[in-house]
Amino acid sequence: MSGLASLNFKYKPKGLPMYQALYQQIRDQILGGYLPPGARLPSSRNLAAEMACSRGSVERAYELLAAEGFITATGAAGTCVNPELDQQLIASGVAGASTDKLSKPTDPIMETSTRPLQLGVPALDAFPRKLWNRLINRNARSLSADQLGSNSPFGYPPLRQAIANYLAISRGVVCEPHQIFITSGFQGALTVIAQTLGQPGEQVWCEDPGYFRARNCFQQLGFSIEPVPVDQDGMCISEGIKKAPTAKFAMVTPTHQSPLGVTLSLKRRMELLQWAESSGSWIIEDDYDSEFRYGGKPLPALKSLDGHNRVIYTGSFSKVLIPSLKLGYIVVPNELQASFEQSFSSLWAVGSLLDQKVVTEFMVNGHFSLHIKKMRKLYGERRAALANSLEKQLPDELSISLQAGGMHLIGELLNTTNEKLLLQKARELGIEPHPLSKFQINAQQPPALLLSFTNVEVASAESVVEKLAQAILASQ
Ligand SMILES: Cc1ncc(COP(=O)(O)O)c(C=O)c1O
């Protein structure tokens, strides 16, 4: 580890809280390569004395930087720039998003009618709604007359920059902001990708079981769906090659397969990339909830291995923030930039500018990483509580499998049940389990329920499982 780093601070911009100024300047110095991986940072006490600010401001700045993976605490040795930060990434200069003023994060306050166990909805009770509302108000007030009248069809430039920064640090995807296009959620992304690169009638590999909305989208656009089985190593690439060797697209959820939760093995990742390269096909990587992993290191995206530029990466803010935003993005290879610019200009599929500005401020000011970190902890607790209650109350009815990541558990139904009746009874009782069958095309897994833990508070896990037990028993 190198010696104590010397920090080079500019004056604090007027109106910016001290911790925010510190956070931004340290971050920029890391990304600019001035603070190399392993460089030791001053203690919070010393830096506070040097900057004539409170120790709390330094601690808060360090907390934000640690949440984003820029720095790590190394016990007695103090705080240092994350030694595992990729030098290449730093040298690529992905830094540079500008920042605005920021409000203090507040306690979560949101009341919600989302039903316990409902799939795909993040913990709405823990969303920092006060802060969010403040950002909406401030950004709405600051919209210029020009901004009221127009909106870049490719996305708000500072948001494209903020996403590039985030992907480089968190997902191992190094790209330029011009490769990123903002979309109206994942559905919006798929529509533009299909229309830019494909033709109706062409084949699409879809995971089986797999996310039904994705295949619905391709189906509605006139593509031919080719179900490809999924096993414990993810999509079976050799099966896809056997069935549809010249398919135009392969749609995959490599980090955390939707809905089985398995990870696409490295061998399969390489097979998939090789196939796409040799057949001139495109891989659509759906990285929808990779932020939530409860053991081991987060896995880098498939895109990070894409030496031949065959992967179109898609991300969504639906799981990490809120689904009602319907905001997502794609990352396209450089050589496709012009084609996508043309499509986005004619389709104008971008999301609302106000929402984009709010998300930008949330990201750039460090709230995004902190929110993900908090949700990861909360979901870890809720996941454990739900699994314990299920194992305690329903040991003879459900066999629970815990995946390393994601937002739901899978409970295999051990006895014969009438699925329709079970779901109807559950709804009457105010809970919303989801059947695995809805994701299957030809796949023949045993009957199972997908049970989301994100909106089941630890204290209510027992009562939610009691209702589930009633629904299961009533359907046998
Ligand atoms: C597998 C999968 N991909 C992507 C998404 C995100 O979709 P959208 O951005 O349209 O909300 C979801 C949301 O539930 C999902 O389950």
The ligand as an SDF file (V2000), in Angstrom:
LIG
                    3D

 16 16  0  0  0  0  0  0  0  0999 V2000
  -36.4450  -10.2760  -15.9700 C   0  0  0  0  0  0  0  0  0  0  0  0
  -36.7650   -8.8190  -15.9580 C   0  0  0  0  0  0  0  0  0  0  0  0
  -36.1110   -8.0040  -16.7870 N   0  0  0  0  0  0  0  0  0  0  0  0
  -36.3430   -6.6760  -16.8140 C   0  0  0  0  0  0  0  0  0  0  0  0
  -37.2730   -6.1060  -15.9840 C   0  0  0  0  0  0  0  0  0  0  0  0
  -37.4750   -4.6100  -16.0310 C   0  0  0  0  0  0  0  0  0  0  0  0
  -38.5410   -4.2670  -16.8150 O   0  0  0  0  0  0  0  0  0  0  0  0
  -39.0300   -2.7370  -16.9320 P   0  0  0  0  0  0  0  0  0  0  0  0
  -37.8040   -1.9000  -17.0510 O   0  0  0  0  0  0  0  0  0  0  0  0
  -39.8270   -2.7290  -18.2030 O   0  0  0  0  0  0  0  0  0  0  0  0
  -39.8320   -2.4600  -15.7190 O   0  0  0  0  0  0  0  0  0  0  0  0
  -37.9910   -6.9040  -15.1160 C   0  0  0  0  0  0  0  0  0  0  0  0
  -39.0100   -6.2960  -14.2420 C   0  0  0  0  0  0  0  0  0  0  0  0
  -39.7790   -6.9310  -13.5640 O   0  0  0  0  0  0  0  0  0  0  0  0
  -37.7310   -8.2980  -15.0920 C   0  0  0  0  0  0  0  0  0  0  0  0
  -38.3700   -9.1170  -14.2490 O   0  0  0  0  0  0  0  0  0  0  0  0
  1  2  1  0
  2  3  1  0
  2 15  2  0
  3  4  2  0
  4  5  1  0
  5  6  1  0
  5 12  2  0
  6  7  1  0
  7  8  1  0
  8  9  2  0
  8 10  1  0
  8 11  1  0
 12 13  1  0
 12 15  1  0
 13 14  2  0
 15 16  1  0
M  END
$$$$
